[in-house]
Amino acid sequence: MKTFRSHLRTAILALAAAGPFVSQATAEQAVDPTADQPIVVAAGDCYAIGQQVAAENGGTLAKASQATRGGQQVCVVVVLVPGKDGQRPRRSEIVVPLN
């Protein structure tokens, strides 16, 4: 059992150490040979859009994820809007085009 724990600990430390390299790789530029300018693919696009949508609605961003709906890339944003008179926050799901 002690050997399993030491292997598990080593694996977790290795994954934690590799995390920054993986996140940098997802933010690298992707070049389309048919386009004149390179396209920058950033992992945080939906998060930034979600922050903006939450601010516009006066709420807090709970979740922002990318999805494909009807063949179009969209961000699905979940915002928690404060309730009135001390009631619980209201959950609002908003779909925003990614471009």
N, CA and C atoms as a LAMMPS dump frame, in Angstrom:
ITEM: TIMESTEP
0
ITEM: NUMBER OF ATOMS
297
ITEM: BOX BOUNDS ff ff ff
-5.0000000000000000e+02 5.0000000000000000e+02
-5.0000000000000000e+02 5.0000000000000000e+02
-5.0000000000000000e+02 5.0000000000000000e+02
ITEM: ATOMS id mol type element x y z
1 1 1 N 0.82 -1.188 0
2 1 2 C 0 0 0
3 1 3 C 0.868 1.257 0
4 2 1 N 1.993 1.177 0.727
5 2 2 C 2.872 2.334 0.766
6 2 3 C 3.452 2.621 -0.616
7 3 1 N 3.743 1.597 -1.385
8 3 2 C 4.278 1.774 -2.738
9 3 3 C 3.256 2.443 -3.642
10 4 1 N 1.992 2.048 -3.521
11 4 2 C 0.935 2.655 -4.33
12 4 3 C 0.83 4.149 -4.038
13 5 1 N 0.879 4.504 -2.752
14 5 2 C 0.793 5.927 -2.38
15 5 3 C 1.962 6.718 -2.922
16 6 1 N 3.149 6.155 -2.867
17 6 2 C 4.314 6.89 -3.369
18 6 3 C 4.23 7.056 -4.885
19 7 1 N 3.721 6.048 -5.593
20 7 2 C 3.551 6.178 -7.043
21 7 3 C 2.466 7.195 -7.371
22 8 1 N 1.396 7.192 -6.588
23 8 2 C 0.309 8.145 -6.799
24 8 3 C 0.805 9.575 -6.556
25 9 1 N 1.561 9.755 -5.489
26 9 2 C 2.106 11.078 -5.171
27 9 3 C 3.027 11.556 -6.297
28 10 1 N 3.87 10.686 -6.817
29 10 2 C 4.771 11.039 -7.911
30 10 3 C 3.991 11.418 -9.163
31 11 1 N 2.938 10.67 -9.458
32 11 2 C 2.129 10.965 -10.64
33 11 3 C 1.423 12.308 -10.501
34 12 1 N 0.907 12.606 -9.326
35 12 2 C 0.222 13.88 -9.105
36 12 3 C 1.192 15.038 -9.231
37 13 1 N 2.376 14.892 -8.66
38 13 2 C 3.382 15.949 -8.772
39 13 3 C 3.813 16.163 -10.225
40 14 1 N 3.923 15.086 -10.988
41 14 2 C 4.304 15.207 -12.398
42 14 3 C 3.217 15.925 -13.193
43 15 1 N 1.948 15.608 -12.93
44 15 2 C 0.851 16.284 -13.62
45 15 3 C 0.779 17.755 -13.234
46 16 1 N 1.015 18.053 -11.962
47 16 2 C 0.993 19.447 -11.516
48 16 3 C 2.127 20.237 -12.152
49 17 1 N 3.278 19.61 -12.307
50 17 2 C 4.414 20.298 -12.918
51 17 3 C 4.19 20.519 -14.411
52 18 1 N 3.461 19.623 -15.061
53 18 2 C 3.22 19.752 -16.495
54 18 3 C 2.097 20.725 -16.813
55 19 1 N 1.286 21.092 -15.84
56 19 2 C 0.134 21.977 -16.051
57 19 3 C 0.445 23.278 -16.751
58 20 1 N 1.455 24.058 -16.294
59 20 2 C 1.745 25.33 -16.971
60 20 3 C 2.148 25.158 -18.431
61 21 1 N 2.833 24.067 -18.76
62 21 2 C 3.241 23.845 -20.142
63 21 3 C 2.049 23.526 -21.03
64 22 1 N 1.088 22.786 -20.491
65 22 2 C -0.108 22.442 -21.257
66 22 3 C -0.953 23.681 -21.498
67 23 1 N -1.091 24.547 -20.482
68 23 2 C -1.907 25.752 -20.647
69 23 3 C -1.272 26.705 -21.644
70 24 1 N 0.061 26.75 -21.705
71 24 2 C 0.734 27.595 -22.7
72 24 3 C 0.533 27.035 -24.1
73 25 1 N 0.483 25.728 -24.213
74 25 2 C 0.311 25.113 -25.527
75 25 3 C -1.07 25.396 -26.093
76 26 1 N -2.086 25.51 -25.247
77 26 2 C -3.427 25.781 -25.75
78 26 3 C -3.593 27.225 -26.189
79 27 1 N -2.692 28.116 -25.743
80 27 2 C -2.792 29.524 -26.111
81 27 3 C -1.856 29.874 -27.271
82 28 1 N -1.208 28.888 -27.862
83 28 2 C -0.321 29.135 -28.991
84 28 3 C -1.11 29.557 -30.221
85 29 1 N -0.415 30.121 -31.181
86 29 2 C -1.063 30.55 -32.411
87 29 3 C -1.265 29.361 -33.345
88 30 1 N -2.425 29.336 -33.949
89 30 2 C -2.725 28.323 -34.959
90 30 3 C -2.759 29.042 -36.299
91 31 1 N -1.957 28.59 -37.23
92 31 2 C -1.848 29.281 -38.507
93 31 3 C -2.651 28.526 -39.56
94 32 1 N -3.541 29.25 -40.212
95 32 2 C -4.329 28.708 -41.309
96 32 3 C -3.61 29.098 -42.597
97 33 1 N -3.154 28.141 -43.389
98 33 2 C -2.386 28.483 -44.582
99 33 3 C -3.194 29.264 -45.62
100 34 1 N -4.528 29.208 -45.562
101 34 2 C -5.327 29.934 -46.547
102 34 3 C -5.612 31.366 -46.12
103 35 1 N -5.349 31.694 -44.868
104 35 2 C -5.63 33.042 -44.374
105 35 3 C -4.366 33.893 -44.438
106 36 1 N -4.561 35.212 -44.55
107 36 2 C -3.43 36.13 -44.594
108 36 3 C -2.84 36.361 -43.208
109 37 1 N -3.671 36.299 -42.175
110 37 2 C -3.216 36.537 -40.818
111 37 3 C -3.418 35.275 -39.984
112 38 1 N -2.502 35.032 -39.037
113 38 2 C -2.687 33.857 -38.175
114 38 3 C -3.869 34.058 -37.229
115 39 1 N -4.478 32.941 -36.849
116 39 2 C -5.601 32.957 -35.915
117 39 3 C -5.047 32.603 -34.549
118 40 1 N -5.351 33.397 -33.542
119 40 2 C -4.901 33.107 -32.19
120 40 3 C -6.024 32.377 -31.468
121 41 1 N -5.722 31.166 -31.011
122 41 2 C -6.701 30.366 -30.294
123 41 3 C -6.375 30.488 -28.814
124 42 1 N -7.255 31.103 -28.043
125 42 2 C -7.026 31.264 -26.611
126 42 3 C -8.058 30.462 -25.843
127 43 1 N -7.587 29.747 -24.845
128 43 2 C -8.486 28.905 -24.055
129 43 3 C -9.448 29.734 -23.22
130 44 1 N -9.112 30.974 -22.934
131 44 2 C -9.933 31.785 -22.064
132 44 3 C -10.96 32.641 -22.765
133 45 1 N -11.216 32.425 -24.054
134 45 2 C -12.183 33.255 -24.772
135 45 3 C -13.553 33.215 -24.125
136 46 1 N -14.07 32.046 -23.849
137 46 2 C -15.404 31.928 -23.259
138 46 3 C -15.425 32.498 -21.856
139 47 1 N -14.332 32.364 -21.132
140 47 2 C -14.286 32.915 -19.782
141 47 3 C -14.375 34.443 -19.833
142 48 1 N -13.626 35.061 -20.749
143 48 2 C -13.667 36.523 -20.879
144 48 3 C -15.051 36.997 -21.317
145 49 1 N -15.647 36.281 -22.253
146 49 2 C -17.005 36.624 -22.693
147 49 3 C -17.974 36.45 -21.528
148 50 1 N -17.794 35.394 -20.752
149 50 2 C -18.653 35.144 -19.59
150 50 3 C -18.546 36.245 -18.545
151 51 1 N -17.339 36.736 -18.308
152 51 2 C -17.152 37.836 -17.359
153 51 3 C -17.906 39.077 -17.825
154 52 1 N -17.84 39.348 -19.12
155 52 2 C -18.524 40.517 -19.678
156 52 3 C -20.044 40.361 -19.567
157 53 1 N -20.553 39.183 -19.893
158 53 2 C -21.996 38.934 -19.811
159 53 3 C -22.475 39.041 -18.364
160 54 1 N -21.687 38.516 -17.427
161 54 2 C -22.059 38.589 -16.009
162 54 3 C -22.103 40.038 -15.536
163 55 1 N -21.143 40.847 -15.97
164 55 2 C -21.125 42.259 -15.587
165 55 3 C -22.331 42.998 -16.17
166 56 1 N -22.688 42.672 -17.408
167 56 2 C -23.836 43.322 -18.05
168 56 3 C -25.148 42.974 -17.339
169 57 1 N -25.225 41.764 -16.783
170 57 2 C -26.45 41.317 -16.12
171 57 3 C -26.438 41.568 -14.614
172 58 1 N -25.354 42.151 -14.108
173 58 2 C -25.278 42.439 -12.678
174 58 3 C -25.169 41.205 -11.824
175 59 1 N -24.537 40.157 -12.341
176 59 2 C -24.426 38.901 -11.605
177 59 3 C -22.994 38.428 -11.503
178 60 1 N -22.853 37.183 -11.085
179 60 2 C -21.553 36.553 -10.916
180 60 3 C -21.431 35.388 -11.895
181 61 1 N -20.288 35.289 -12.546
182 61 2 C -20.058 34.193 -13.485
183 61 3 C -19.907 32.892 -12.719
184 62 1 N -20.734 31.908 -13.042
185 62 2 C -20.661 30.596 -12.406
186 62 3 C -19.95 29.594 -13.304
187 63 1 N -20.165 29.695 -14.633
188 63 2 C -19.584 28.724 -15.552
189 63 3 C -19.563 29.325 -16.956
190 64 1 N -18.514 29.025 -17.692
191 64 2 C -18.43 29.418 -19.09
192 64 3 C -17.766 28.276 -19.847
193 65 1 N -18.463 27.744 -20.846
194 65 2 C -17.91 26.629 -21.607
195 65 3 C -18.215 26.812 -23.085
196 66 1 N -17.379 26.195 -23.899
197 66 2 C -17.537 26.284 -25.348
198 66 3 C -18.325 25.086 -25.842
199 67 1 N -19.21 25.332 -26.824
200 67 2 C -20.02 24.256 -27.387
201 67 3 C -20.297 24.564 -28.852
202 68 1 N -20.813 23.581 -29.557
203 68 2 C -21.223 23.753 -30.947
204 68 3 C -22.726 23.561 -31.015
205 69 1 N -23.413 24.562 -31.509
206 69 2 C -24.871 24.482 -31.648
207 69 3 C -25.24 24.942 -33.044
208 70 1 N -25.885 24.072 -33.769
209 70 2 C -26.281 24.388 -35.133
210 70 3 C -25.091 24.605 -36.046
211 71 1 N -23.974 23.942 -35.769
212 71 2 C -22.777 24.079 -36.586
213 71 3 C -21.979 25.338 -36.293
214 72 1 N -22.372 26.098 -35.276
215 72 2 C -21.688 27.344 -34.94
216 72 3 C -21.07 27.22 -33.55
217 73 1 N -19.85 27.74 -33.391
218 73 2 C -19.187 27.729 -32.097
219 73 3 C -19.806 28.801 -31.204
220 74 1 N -20.229 28.404 -30.002
221 74 2 C -20.858 29.326 -29.063
222 74 3 C -20.246 29.14 -27.676
223 75 1 N -20.462 30.129 -26.827
224 75 2 C -20.103 30.037 -25.422
225 75 3 C -21.399 29.918 -24.63
226 76 1 N -21.46 28.923 -23.764
227 76 2 C -22.609 28.753 -22.886
228 76 3 C -22.184 29.33 -21.537
229 77 1 N -22.828 30.416 -21.144
230 77 2 C -22.451 31.15 -19.946
231 77 3 C -23.554 31 -18.904
232 78 1 N -23.181 30.636 -17.692
233 78 2 C -24.127 30.542 -16.587
234 78 3 C -23.806 31.667 -15.613
235 79 1 N -24.809 32.521 -15.369
236 79 2 C -24.639 33.677 -14.499
237 79 3 C -25.589 33.531 -13.307
238 80 1 N -25.095 33.827 -12.119
239 80 2 C -25.931 33.858 -10.923
240 80 3 C -26.276 35.314 -10.643
241 81 1 N -27.56 35.644 -10.809
242 81 2 C -28.057 37 -10.597
243 81 3 C -28.639 37.064 -9.189
244 82 1 N -28.235 38.062 -8.381
245 82 2 C -28.752 38.15 -7.007
246 82 3 C -30.272 38.219 -6.969
247 83 1 N -30.862 37.522 -5.995
248 83 2 C -32.311 37.541 -5.832
249 83 3 C -32.773 38.823 -5.149
250 84 1 N -34.043 39.093 -5.226
251 84 2 C -34.61 40.293 -4.606
252 84 3 C -35.025 39.984 -3.175
253 85 1 N -34.887 40.949 -2.318
254 85 2 C -35.321 40.851 -0.918
255 85 3 C -34.716 39.652 -0.202
256 86 1 N -33.432 39.408 -0.404
257 86 2 C -32.74 38.34 0.306
258 86 3 C -33.023 36.937 -0.187
259 87 1 N -33.694 36.796 -1.322
260 87 2 C -33.951 35.465 -1.868
261 87 3 C -32.674 34.915 -2.485
262 88 1 N -32.694 33.619 -2.803
263 88 2 C -31.531 32.984 -3.403
264 88 3 C -31.242 33.572 -4.777
265 89 1 N -29.996 33.458 -5.225
266 89 2 C -29.648 33.944 -6.564
267 89 3 C -30.395 33.153 -7.638
268 90 1 N -30.656 33.809 -8.735
269 90 2 C -31.339 33.188 -9.867
270 90 3 C -30.277 32.745 -10.865
271 91 1 N -30.399 31.528 -11.37
272 91 2 C -29.451 30.973 -12.345
273 91 3 C -29.94 31.312 -13.738
274 92 1 N -29.074 31.947 -14.527
275 92 2 C -29.433 32.328 -15.88
276 92 3 C -28.4 31.779 -16.855
277 93 1 N -28.852 30.987 -17.831
278 93 2 C -27.949 30.416 -18.842
279 93 3 C -28.101 31.223 -20.124
280 94 1 N -26.99 31.753 -20.621
281 94 2 C -26.987 32.617 -21.793
282 94 3 C -26.041 32.012 -22.825
283 95 1 N -26.499 31.906 -24.071
284 95 2 C -25.683 31.381 -25.157
285 95 3 C -25.246 32.549 -26.029
286 96 1 N -23.907 32.691 -26.192
287 96 2 C -23.347 33.81 -26.934
288 96 3 C -22.473 33.252 -28.061
289 97 1 N -22.575 33.797 -29.301
290 97 2 C -21.691 33.345 -30.366
291 97 3 C -20.224 33.602 -29.993
292 98 1 N -19.349 32.69 -30.359
293 98 2 C -17.937 32.799 -29.984
294 98 3 C -17.208 33.89 -30.747
295 99 1 N -17.603 34.151 -31.977
296 99 2 C -16.885 35.163 -32.762
297 99 3 C -17.368 36.504 -32.372
